[in-house]
Amino acid sequence: MGPVLLLILESGVSPAKLLLRKGVRTNIPQVVEQYDEELFRGKEAHLKERQKRNADDRRAKELEVLKPGDLVWIKCSKDKEGESGRVVAGREEGAFYDFQVGGRVLRRN
């Protein structure tokens, strides 16, 4: 199915009617249907809210709070693979932590 046909199936309204807010002139006879824009906009808002909730549920993840002394894996630069380190301290102003890696102290979020 093409993307235009999917739009029609999803909303029940043609893309031209959605964009221009009026039907396309044609000589082909069509069934007269009652189109309630408020109902459609409410349905569209509900679908967008549901899509956002589903995306947030799949992507957003609560991370556990790190305590001083916890062992972590830190990637220091793009070309290095990473090193193990320990949490030195947490920060109050956000989710920033200080880590000790190979004699250096790094701050990461």
Secondary structure, 3 states (H helix, E strand, C coil): CCHHHHHHHHHCCCHHHHHHCCCCCCCCCCCCCCCCHHHHHHHHHHHHHHHHHHHHHHHCCCCCCCCCCCEEEECCCCCCCCEEEEEEEECCCCCCEEEEECCEEEEEC
